[in-house]
Amino acid sequence: MRFEAPLIRGTLVRRYKRFLADVVLEDGTQTTVHCPNTGSMLGCRTPGSTVWLLPASNPARKYPLGWELVEVEPAVLVGINTGRSNALVAEALERGMIPELAAYAGVRREVKVPGTRSRIDFLLSGHPRDPDCYLEVKNVTAAVSGDNAFFPDAVSTRAARHVNELAALVSGGHRSAMCFCVQRADVNSVRPADGIDPAYGKALRRAVSDGVEVYALRAQVGTAGVRLEQRIPVELGAN
């Protein structure tokens, strides 16, 4: 996935109110930009960090710059825009990066979960042998220890609910899976963040034991774009 326009470099002053960040541009101008990430952004919001911003296609937008990347370590870029994770995973599915989910003829997005008010990111259908598969995507950016990425980066009852819904789909005779979209290249595995949200870790392990499939794809992140390039393991052992 290539960015729609060249990115603009700046320095982070602060991130606040979930959707906003103050940034100093290279010409010294301080401006407020849109932050397309409602999570805690643990490890990705340090004042003084170098960030990259995307000009909005609509120049009349209230905040004409959107935050896309942050440099968390020298030469280590992280894509913080959670709105890109579904498109990145869709591209990866087209390239067959998860062979277990290949051979499905149809892919629908934002499909209602049977028996709930929730919607799931993808419904894969038309496999010659396997049942339709409900696929949920989770964006991973931060909470890194060593070369391990962790999810979630804050307590998330919503994330736990999604895991339980996936397990309920399996018990109802469907196939369901979760894909962690890791928008950074400096990690080699994904783990549930038991130290942050132990309830989520328990829910995920229980769901996997009930038949929910879990996958993780790691991205190469650059100022020209983001591309999922490698599959990495999901480690379920308690940390």
C-alpha positions in Angstrom: 0.0 0.0 0.0 1.5 3.3 -1.1 0.6 6.6 0.5 -1.6 8.8 -1.6 0.8 11.7 -1.4 4.4 12.4 -0.2 4.6 12.5 3.6 5.6 15.6 5.6 8.1 15.3 8.4 7.6 16.8 11.8 8.4 16.4 15.5 5.7 15.3 18.0 4.8 17.7 20.7 1.9 15.8 22.3 -0.9 13.5 21.4 -4.2 14.2 23.2 -8.0 13.7 23.1 -7.4 10.4 21.2 -7.9 12.0 17.8 -5.5 14.9 18.0 -1.7 15.6 18.1 0.4 18.7 18.1 3.4 18.6 15.8 6.2 21.0 14.9 6.9 21.0 11.1 10.4 21.3 9.7 9.9 25.0 9.0 9.2 25.6 12.7 5.4 25.9 12.4 3.4 24.1 15.1 0.1 22.6 14.0 -2.6 20.3 15.1 -3.0 17.1 13.1 -5.6 14.3 13.0 -4.5 11.1 14.9 -6.2 8.1 13.2 -5.6 5.8 16.2 -7.9 5.7 19.2 -5.8 3.3 21.3 -3.3 4.2 24.0 -0.4 4.2 21.4 1.9 2.8 24.1 5.5 3.4 22.9 4.4 5.5 19.9 3.5 8.8 21.5 6.7 10.0 23.0 7.2 13.8 22.7 10.1 14.7 20.5 9.7 11.7 18.3 10.0 12.2 14.5 6.6 11.7 12.8 5.4 11.7 9.2 2.1 13.3 8.1 -0.2 12.8 5.1 -1.9 15.8 3.5 -5.6 15.2 3.3 -7.2 14.8 -0.1 -9.7 17.4 0.9 -7.8 20.5 1.8 -10.9 22.0 3.4 -10.8 19.4 6.2 -10.5 20.9 9.7 -7.2 19.2 10.3 -5.6 18.9 6.8 -2.7 16.7 8.0 -3.0 13.2 9.3 -0.5 11.3 11.3 0.8 8.2 9.6 4.2 7.1 10.9 6.4 7.5 14.0 10.1 6.7 14.5 10.2 4.8 17.8 13.9 3.9 17.5 16.6 5.0 15.1 15.4 3.8 11.6 12.4 1.9 13.1 9.2 3.2 11.7 5.7 2.3 13.0 2.5 2.8 11.1 0.0 4.2 13.6 -3.0 4.5 11.2 -5.4 1.7 12.4 -7.7 2.6 9.5 -5.2 1.0 7.1 -5.0 -2.5 8.7 -8.0 -4.0 6.9 -6.7 -2.9 3.5 -3.2 -4.2 4.3 -4.7 -7.6 5.3 -6.9 -7.7 2.1 -3.7 -7.1 0.0 -2.0 -9.9 1.9 -4.9 -12.3 1.4 -4.8 -11.6 -2.3 -1.1 -12.5 -2.3 -1.7 -15.8 -0.5 0.3 -14.9 2.6 -2.0 -17.0 4.8 -2.2 -20.4 2.9 -4.8 -21.6 5.4 -7.2 -18.9 4.2 -6.4 -19.3 0.5 -8.8 -20.7 -2.2 -11.8 -18.7 -1.0 -13.5 -17.3 -4.1 -15.3 -14.4 -2.3 -14.3 -11.7 0.2 -16.9 -9.5 1.8 -16.1 -6.7 4.2 -18.0 -5.4 7.3 -20.3 -8.4 7.6 -22.8 -8.7 10.5 -21.9 -11.4 13.0 -24.9 -13.9 13.3 -26.8 -13.4 16.5 -25.1 -10.2 17.5 -25.1 -6.5 16.7 -21.5 -6.6 15.8 -19.8 -6.5 12.4 -16.7 -8.5 11.5 -14.0 -7.3 9.2 -14.1 -10.0 6.5 -16.3 -13.0 5.5 -14.4 -15.4 3.2 -16.7 -17.6 1.2 -16.7 -20.1 -1.7 -13.9 -22.4 -0.6 -14.1 -25.8 -2.5 -13.9 -27.7 0.8 -13.9 -25.5 3.9 -16.8 -23.6 5.4 -17.0 -19.9 5.1 -14.6 -18.1 7.5 -15.2 -15.0 9.6 -12.0 -13.0 9.9 -11.3 -10.2 12.4 -8.3 -7.9 12.0 -6.4 -6.3 14.9 -3.8 -3.6 14.4 -0.6 -4.0 16.4 1.7 -1.0 16.8 3.3 -0.9 20.2 3.9 -2.5 23.6 7.1 -4.1 22.5 9.5 -6.0 24.8 12.6 -7.3 23.1 11.4 -8.5 19.7 7.9 -9.3 20.8 4.8 -7.2 20.0 1.9 -7.2 22.4 -1.9 -6.7 21.9 -3.8 -4.9 23.2 -1.8 -1.8 24.4 -4.6 -0.9 26.9 -7.5 -2.7 28.6 -10.0 -3.4 25.9 -13.3 -5.0 26.7 -14.2 -4.5 23.0 -11.3 -6.7 21.9 -12.2 -9.4 24.4 -15.8 -9.3 23.1 -14.6 -9.8 19.6 -12.6 -12.9 20.6 -15.7 -14.3 22.4 -17.8 -13.7 19.3 -15.3 -15.6 17.2 -15.4 -18.5 19.6 -19.2 -18.5 19.5 -19.1 -18.7 15.7 -17.0 -21.8 15.9 -19.3 -23.4 18.4 -22.1 -22.6 15.9 -20.4 -24.6 13.2 -18.6 -21.7 11.4 -15.0 -21.1 10.8 -13.4 -18.1 12.4 -10.0 -16.5 12.6 -8.1 -13.5 13.8 -5.2 -11.8 12.0 -2.9 -9.4 13.9 -1.6 -6.7 11.4 1.8 -5.7 12.8 2.7 -2.3 11.4 6.4 -2.4 12.4 9.3 -4.5 11.2 11.4 -4.9 14.5 9.4 -7.8 16.0 9.4 -11.5 15.5 6.2 -12.6 17.3 2.9 -11.3 18.8 1.7 -12.2 22.3 -1.4 -11.3 24.3 -0.6 -8.5 26.7 -1.3 -10.2 29.9 0.4 -7.5 31.9 -1.9 -4.9 30.5 -5.2 -6.8 29.9 -5.2 -10.3 31.5 -8.8 -10.8 30.7 -8.0 -10.5 27.0 -5.2 -13.0 27.2 -7.5 -15.5 28.9 -10.2 -14.9 26.3 -7.8 -15.4 23.4 -6.3 -18.6 24.8 -9.8 -20.0 25.5 -11.0 -19.1 22.0 -8.0 -20.8 20.3 -8.6 -23.9 22.4 -12.2 -23.8 21.1 -11.0 -23.7 17.5 -10.5 -20.0 16.6 -7.5 -19.6 14.3 -4.9 -16.9 14.9 -2.4 -15.5 12.5 0.1 -12.5 12.5 1.6 -10.6 9.6 4.5 -8.2 9.9 4.9 -5.1 7.8 7.7 -3.3 6.2 7.1 0.3 6.9 8.6 3.2 4.9 7.8 6.8 4.1 6.5 5.7 0.6 4.1 3.1 2.0 3.3 0.1 4.2 3.3 -3.6 3.0 2.7 -6.8 4.9 5.7 -9.0 4.0 6.2 -11.8 6.5 4.1 -14.1 8.7 5.2 -14.3 12.3 4.0 -16.6 15.1 1.4 -15.8 17.7 2.8 -17.0 21.0 0.0 -17.7 23.5 2.1 -18.6 26.6 1.6 -16.2 29.5 4.3 -13.5 29.6 
